[in-house]
Amino acid sequence: MISKEAILEIVTPLLEKENLFLVDVSVGADNKIIVTVDGDKGVSIDSCVSISRGIENPLDRDREDFELEVTSAGLGQPLKIPRQYIKNIGQELDVVLKTGEKIKGVLNSADNTGFVLGVSKKVNIPGSKKKQEVVEPIQLTYQQVKSAKVVLKFK
């Protein structure tokens, strides 16, 4: 069976060359290899083809058969690594915490330990008859998050 570590060793320099980053690698029991990549400016089909060929060349199909799929992190897919959060600063996210709480807000900042969401709330302001919308920053760590997805907006 082909190991995940072997794929990581092959794919890392290929991603650097293409100016992309790794989101996930999985190797199934049937030797189905799925490599998910992303980039700060998106991922082209040509880049996926180049990475696929770069992975396939050092592997020997005669010795061990495998199925290889190189794909980009799709729209609507959950964010998995900190770099994806950093890439999506300014976007609206739907976040589900491990406690089950759901939060929707704009991603204000992110780093390797967590991120800040700007969550809009309507609050009573003393002396005002109407509730006013206030953006409250909420600091979260990645360990608190069950899933986070970018909200797709169609114009």
C-alpha positions as MATLAB code, in Angstrom:
seq = 'MISKEAILEIVTPLLEKENLFLVDVSVGADNKIIVTVDGDKGVSIDSCVSISRGIENPLDRDREDFELEVTSAGLGQPLKIPRQYIKNIGQELDVVLKTGEKIKGVLNSADNTGFVLGVSKKVNIPGSKKKQEVVEPIQLTYQQVKSAKVVLKFK';
ca = [
       0.000    0.000    0.000;
       1.205    3.494   -0.843;
       1.690    5.589    2.302;
       0.366    9.077    2.941;
       3.913   10.092    3.934;
       5.251    9.007    0.523;
       2.634   11.156   -1.219;
       3.428   14.130    1.042;
       7.121   13.801    0.208;
       6.354   13.854   -3.525;
       3.668   16.559   -3.519;
       5.312   19.202   -1.287;
       7.888   20.464   -3.832;
       5.278   20.296   -6.616;
       2.958   22.586   -4.667;
       5.741   25.094   -4.005;
       6.492   25.179   -7.737;
       2.810   25.856   -8.536;
       2.461   28.413   -5.676;
      -0.270   26.306   -4.051;
      -0.771   24.720   -0.640;
      -1.954   21.324    0.546;
      -5.367   21.029    2.165;
      -5.611   17.255    2.539;
      -4.192   13.905    1.410;
      -6.003   10.627    1.854;
      -4.975    7.138    0.800;
      -7.714    4.513    0.937;
      -7.276    0.790    1.519;
      -7.848    0.271   -2.209;
      -4.928    2.654   -2.984;
      -7.245    5.473   -4.017;
      -5.171    8.610   -3.476;
      -7.003   11.934   -3.145;
      -4.909   15.108   -2.974;
      -6.805   18.337   -2.267;
      -4.978   21.603   -2.961;
      -5.764   25.304   -2.779;
      -4.077   28.571   -3.646;
      -4.282   32.172   -2.575;
      -5.458   33.011   -6.102;
      -7.355   29.779   -6.784;
      -6.278   26.614   -8.582;
      -6.230   26.111  -12.338;
      -6.951   22.838  -14.112;
      -3.446   23.021  -15.583;
      -1.991   23.120  -12.064;
      -4.015   20.054  -11.035;
      -2.819   18.194  -14.150;
       0.802   19.182  -13.499;
       0.627   18.036   -9.865;
      -1.094   14.795  -10.863;
       1.648   13.987  -13.376;
       4.313   14.955  -10.852;
       2.870   12.514   -8.311;
       2.274    9.735  -10.821;
       5.771    9.742  -12.368;
       7.743    8.528   -9.307;
       5.118    5.890   -8.433;
       5.382    2.495  -10.160;
       2.007    1.220  -11.406;
       3.567   -2.127  -12.354;
       4.606   -2.711   -8.739;
       1.476   -1.325   -7.120;
      -1.723   -0.195   -8.850;
      -3.410    2.985   -7.628;
      -6.063    5.539   -8.504;
      -5.053    9.200   -8.252;
      -7.302   12.235   -7.948;
      -5.908   15.764   -7.601;
      -8.607   18.306   -6.897;
      -9.004   21.871   -5.704;
     -10.799   22.709   -2.480;
     -14.291   23.304   -3.846;
     -16.726   26.103   -3.210;
     -19.009   25.238   -0.352;
     -16.519   22.775    1.129;
     -15.556   23.270    4.784;
     -12.337   25.143    5.515;
      -9.800   22.662    6.896;
      -6.514   24.463    7.504;
      -5.510   27.912    8.831;
      -4.209   29.061    5.442;
      -7.702   28.676    3.976;
      -9.065   30.975    6.679;
      -6.326   33.521    5.953;
      -7.148   33.332    2.231;
     -10.818   34.067    2.966;
     -10.429   37.137    5.217;
     -13.275   39.524    4.397;
     -15.662   36.722    3.399;
     -18.801   35.763    5.294;
     -18.600   32.385    7.063;
     -21.118   29.936    8.487;
     -19.415   28.382   11.518;
     -20.668   25.435   13.560;
     -18.936   25.004   16.905;
     -18.337   21.621   18.538;
     -20.949   22.673   21.122;
     -23.534   22.801   18.309;
     -23.787   26.606   18.339;
     -24.043   28.203   14.885;
     -22.440   31.567   14.162;
     -22.561   33.625   10.973;
     -20.180   36.520   10.515;
     -17.487   38.175    8.456;
     -13.979   36.766    8.846;
     -11.991   39.756   10.138;
      -8.629   38.118   10.802;
      -6.973   34.713   11.049;
      -3.635   33.207   12.039;
      -2.271   29.751   12.820;
      -4.116   29.461   16.152;
      -7.565   30.908   15.449;
      -9.661   33.623   13.856;
     -11.965   36.559   14.593;
     -15.505   36.778   13.221;
     -17.392   40.062   13.084;
     -20.948   39.115   14.063;
     -23.802   41.586   13.494;
     -26.304   41.966   16.320;
     -29.217   44.330   16.867;
     -29.051   45.957   20.289;
     -31.046   48.564   22.178;
     -29.153   51.831   22.420;
     -30.207   54.026   25.372;
     -32.159   57.037   24.124;
     -32.990   55.396   20.784;
     -36.360   53.884   19.868;
     -34.932   51.566   17.231;
     -32.488   48.749   17.698;
     -29.196   49.452   16.007;
     -26.917   46.978   14.318;
     -23.572   46.530   16.031;
     -20.721   44.308   14.869;
     -19.266   42.319   17.743;
     -15.890   40.585   17.281;
     -15.825   36.945   18.388;
     -12.439   35.247   18.877;
     -12.405   31.500   18.120;
      -9.732   28.814   18.063;
      -9.710   26.105   15.400;
     -10.182   23.505   18.163;
     -13.609   25.014   18.958;
     -14.825   24.642   15.362;
     -16.663   21.620   14.012;
     -17.031   23.143   10.521;
     -16.708   26.494    8.774;
     -17.870   27.266    5.252;
     -17.668   30.377    3.110;
     -21.166   31.723    2.389;
     -21.673   31.774   -1.367;
     -23.268   34.957   -2.678;
     -24.721   35.252   -6.145;
     -25.217   38.673   -7.680;
];
